[in-house]
Amino acid sequence: MLPPALPWNATVQVVDEASQPIAGANVLVSYSIRSAEGKPIHTNVTGITDANGVFMITHDDPSIYLGFNARKNGYYSTSLQYEIGYSPEKHLEKLNPNFTLILKSVINRIPMYVNRMDIAHQEKPATEKPVGFDLMVGDWVAPYGKGSIAHMLFTWHTDYDTNVFPNLGTHNNQGWESKLTVSFPNPGDGIQEFDAPKEGGSELRSSQQAPSDGYLPILVKLQSWHPDRAGTNSYDHLRKNYYVRVQTVLDDKGNVKSALY
């Protein structure tokens, strides 16, 4: 059974990082319905923001999801997902969403290099001692890899439950608590977290420039599993991102003279 067709009215305002309206931005609104066979049908509506940075759309259909995207030359695009839902008695505010999309300016672009390495699902090179990672090479330092300079240090520590629960009928019935400590060998180096949405948001997830301060010399993440009680996990791979500063050179007053970000 398809949800009933109801009119929805979406208002989108596009602004810059100073909350100033951006006129002439291209806005795309996508709405999704399902066919009688249950297959999704996606349709887009496009328009241009007015002098106040506003674009409005009214439509009458059984939409379940809405998607919004705004873009303009000189800015990074921004997108947003919105769920109207299946309920035939939708609340008025669900049918009249009002959004503000922030476009980040494109400023001094710097070529960057990506070296993707999944250390979370690999066998740990060592435990109970710091293991250096070379960001330039993208590998552990010797003797665990081809790296030569330890920009970051990773230390894993795990405690296992002393009580085993054989009545659970599984071989993996011993709980554990694991701690990962990320540290740095060089004064002034460090790491700091920042949040970004798991879906949508700006095309540029970070700020245009790395922060000048706020870097911590140590970051600790915890994870545990127990067969008889709740575990913990302080690692959020969907929203947490990180700025890293290494090879920092400080002057005699502790100010940063140079660094790699």
C-alpha positions as CSV (number, residue, x, y, z in Angstrom):
1,M,0.0,0.0,0.0
2,L,1.4,3.4,-1.0
3,P,1.3,6.3,1.4
4,P,-1.2,9.0,0.4
5,A,-0.2,11.9,-1.8
6,L,0.0,15.0,0.3
7,P,1.3,18.5,-0.5
8,W,4.7,19.3,1.0
9,N,6.4,22.7,1.0
10,A,10.2,23.0,1.3
11,T,12.0,26.2,1.9
12,V,15.8,26.3,1.5
13,Q,18.0,29.3,2.3
14,V,21.6,29.1,1.1
15,V,24.1,31.2,3.1
16,D,27.9,31.5,3.4
17,E,29.9,30.8,6.5
18,A,29.2,34.3,7.8
19,S,25.4,33.6,7.5
20,Q,25.1,36.0,4.5
21,P,22.6,34.9,1.8
22,I,24.0,33.6,-1.4
23,A,21.9,34.7,-4.4
24,G,22.0,32.7,-7.7
25,A,22.9,29.4,-6.1
26,N,21.7,26.3,-7.9
27,V,19.4,24.2,-5.7
28,L,18.4,20.6,-6.5
29,V,15.5,19.0,-4.5
30,S,15.0,15.3,-5.1
31,Y,12.0,13.4,-3.9
32,S,11.5,9.7,-3.7
33,I,8.3,7.7,-3.9
34,R,7.6,4.0,-4.4
35,S,5.8,2.4,-7.3
36,A,2.9,-0.1,-6.7
37,E,5.5,-2.8,-7.0
38,G,7.5,-1.2,-4.2
39,K,10.4,0.1,-6.4
40,P,11.8,3.5,-5.6
41,I,11.2,6.3,-8.1
42,H,13.5,9.3,-7.8
43,T,12.7,12.7,-9.4
44,N,14.5,16.0,-9.2
45,V,13.4,19.6,-9.2
46,T,15.9,22.4,-9.7
47,G,15.9,26.2,-9.2
48,I,17.9,29.3,-8.3
49,T,18.0,31.1,-5.0
50,D,16.6,34.7,-5.0
51,A,18.3,37.8,-3.6
52,N,17.8,36.5,-0.1
53,G,19.3,33.2,-0.9
54,V,15.9,31.5,-0.7
55,F,14.4,28.8,-2.9
56,M,11.0,27.4,-2.3
57,I,9.3,24.3,-3.8
58,T,5.7,23.0,-3.4
59,H,4.7,19.5,-4.6
60,D,1.9,17.1,-4.1
61,D,3.0,13.4,-4.0
62,P,3.5,10.5,-1.6
63,S,7.1,11.4,-0.9
64,I,9.0,9.5,1.8
65,Y,12.4,11.0,1.5
66,L,13.7,14.4,0.3
67,G,17.2,15.3,-0.7
68,F,18.6,18.8,-1.0
69,N,21.8,20.0,-2.7
70,A,23.1,23.6,-3.2
71,R,26.1,24.7,-5.3
72,K,27.6,27.7,-6.8
73,N,30.9,28.5,-8.5
74,G,33.5,29.5,-5.9
75,Y,31.9,27.3,-3.2
76,Y,31.9,23.7,-2.1
77,S,28.5,22.1,-2.6
78,T,26.4,21.1,0.4
79,S,23.7,18.4,0.6
80,L,21.2,17.3,3.2
81,Q,18.8,14.3,3.6
82,Y,15.4,14.6,5.0
83,E,12.8,11.9,5.9
84,I,9.1,12.7,5.7
85,G,8.2,9.2,6.7
86,Y,5.5,6.7,5.9
87,S,2.7,7.8,8.3
88,P,-0.5,8.9,6.5
89,E,-1.1,11.4,9.3
90,K,2.1,13.3,8.9
91,H,2.6,16.3,11.2
92,L,2.4,19.7,9.7
93,E,6.1,20.5,10.4
94,K,7.1,17.3,8.5
95,L,5.4,18.5,5.4
96,N,6.8,22.0,5.7
97,P,10.6,21.6,6.2
98,N,12.7,24.7,6.4
99,F,16.5,24.3,5.9
100,T,19.6,26.5,5.8
101,L,22.4,25.1,3.7
102,I,25.9,26.6,4.3
103,L,28.3,26.8,1.4
104,K,32.0,26.9,2.3
105,S,34.1,29.2,0.1
106,V,36.8,27.7,-2.1
107,I,40.0,29.5,-1.1
108,N,43.7,28.6,-1.5
109,R,43.6,25.0,-2.7
110,I,46.6,23.0,-1.8
111,P,47.4,19.6,-3.6
112,M,47.0,16.8,-1.1
113,Y,47.9,13.1,-1.2
114,V,45.7,10.3,-0.1
115,N,47.2,7.0,1.2
116,R,44.4,4.8,2.5
117,M,45.4,2.1,5.0
118,D,43.0,0.1,7.1
119,I,44.8,-0.5,10.4
120,A,41.6,-1.3,12.3
121,H,40.9,-4.7,10.6
122,Q,44.5,-5.8,10.2
123,E,46.5,-7.9,12.6
124,K,48.2,-5.5,15.1
125,P,52.0,-5.3,14.4
126,A,52.6,-5.4,18.2
127,T,50.8,-4.8,21.5
128,E,51.8,-3.3,24.8
129,K,54.4,-1.0,23.3
130,P,54.3,2.0,20.9
131,V,54.5,1.3,17.2
132,G,55.5,4.1,14.9
133,F,53.6,5.0,11.7
134,D,55.2,7.0,8.9
135,L,52.5,9.2,7.3
136,M,54.7,10.0,4.3
137,V,55.3,6.3,3.4
138,G,51.9,5.2,4.6
139,D,53.3,2.2,6.6
140,W,54.6,1.2,10.0
141,V,58.2,1.9,10.7
142,A,60.8,-0.9,10.8
143,P,60.7,-3.7,11.7
144,Y,57.0,-3.8,11.1
145,G,56.9,-2.0,7.7
146,K,58.7,0.2,5.2
147,G,58.4,3.5,7.2
148,S,61.5,5.4,8.4
149,I,60.1,8.3,10.4
150,A,57.6,7.7,13.2
151,H,55.1,10.6,12.9
152,M,52.5,8.9,15.1
153,L,52.7,6.2,17.8
154,F,50.0,3.6,18.3
155,T,49.8,1.5,21.5
156,W,47.3,-1.3,21.9
157,H,46.5,-2.8,25.3
158,T,43.9,-5.5,26.0
159,D,42.6,-7.1,29.2
160,Y,40.6,-10.3,29.1
161,D,37.9,-11.4,31.5
162,T,39.3,-13.9,34.0
163,N,35.9,-15.7,34.1
164,V,34.9,-17.8,31.1
165,F,31.3,-18.7,30.5
166,P,31.2,-22.2,29.0
167,N,27.4,-22.4,29.3
168,L,27.0,-19.9,26.5
169,G,27.8,-22.6,24.0
170,T,30.3,-20.6,22.0
171,H,34.1,-20.6,21.7
172,N,34.2,-16.8,21.8
173,N,32.8,-16.4,25.3
174,Q,35.7,-14.6,27.0
175,G,35.1,-10.8,27.3
176,W,37.7,-8.2,26.7
177,E,38.5,-4.5,27.2
178,S,40.8,-2.9,24.7
179,K,42.5,0.5,24.7
180,L,44.2,2.3,21.8
181,T,46.5,5.2,22.7
182,V,47.6,7.5,19.9
183,S,50.6,9.6,20.8
184,F,53.4,11.6,19.2
185,P,57.2,11.6,19.6
186,N,57.7,15.3,18.8
187,P,56.9,18.3,21.0
188,G,54.1,20.4,19.5
189,D,52.7,17.5,17.4
190,G,49.2,16.3,18.2
191,I,45.7,15.4,17.1
192,Q,42.2,16.9,17.5
193,E,38.7,15.6,16.6
194,F,36.0,17.3,14.6
195,D,32.5,16.1,13.8
196,A,31.1,15.7,10.3
197,P,27.7,14.2,9.4
198,K,27.7,10.6,8.2
199,E,25.5,11.6,5.3
200,G,25.2,14.9,3.5
201,G,26.9,18.1,4.7
202,S,29.5,20.1,2.9
203,E,31.6,18.6,0.1
204,L,34.5,19.8,2.1
205,R,34.1,18.0,5.4
206,S,36.8,19.9,7.2
207,S,37.4,23.6,7.5
208,Q,39.5,25.3,4.8
209,Q,42.5,25.6,7.0
210,A,43.7,23.4,9.8
211,P,43.3,24.9,13.3
212,S,46.4,26.7,14.7
213,D,45.9,25.3,18.2
214,G,43.9,22.8,20.2
215,Y,46.0,19.7,19.3
216,L,46.3,17.1,22.0
217,P,49.5,15.0,22.4
218,I,47.5,11.9,23.3
219,L,44.2,10.4,22.1
220,V,42.7,7.4,23.8
221,K,39.9,5.2,22.3
222,L,38.2,2.4,24.3
223,Q,36.3,-0.6,23.2
224,S,35.1,-3.6,25.1
225,W,32.8,-6.7,24.8
226,H,31.5,-8.9,27.6
227,P,29.1,-11.8,27.3
228,D,27.3,-11.0,30.5
229,R,27.1,-7.1,30.4
230,A,27.1,-4.2,28.0
231,G,30.3,-3.2,26.3
232,T,31.7,0.2,25.3
233,N,33.0,1.8,22.1
234,S,34.3,5.4,22.1
235,Y,35.3,5.2,18.4
236,D,32.8,6.8,16.1
237,H,33.8,6.1,12.5
238,L,30.7,7.6,11.0
239,R,31.1,11.2,12.3
240,K,34.5,11.6,13.9
241,N,37.3,13.1,11.8
242,Y,40.8,14.3,12.8
243,Y,43.3,17.0,12.2
244,V,46.9,15.8,12.7
245,R,49.9,18.0,13.1
246,V,53.4,16.5,12.9
247,Q,57.0,17.5,12.4
248,T,56.3,20.6,14.4
249,V,59.2,23.1,14.9
250,L,58.7,25.4,17.9
251,D,60.6,28.6,18.7
252,D,62.1,29.4,22.1
253,K,58.7,30.7,23.2
254,G,56.8,27.6,22.2
255,N,55.2,29.1,19.1
256,V,54.9,27.0,16.0
257,K,57.4,28.0,13.3
258,S,56.5,25.2,10.9
259,A,54.6,22.0,10.8
260,L,52.9,19.5,8.5
261,Y,49.1,19.2,8.8
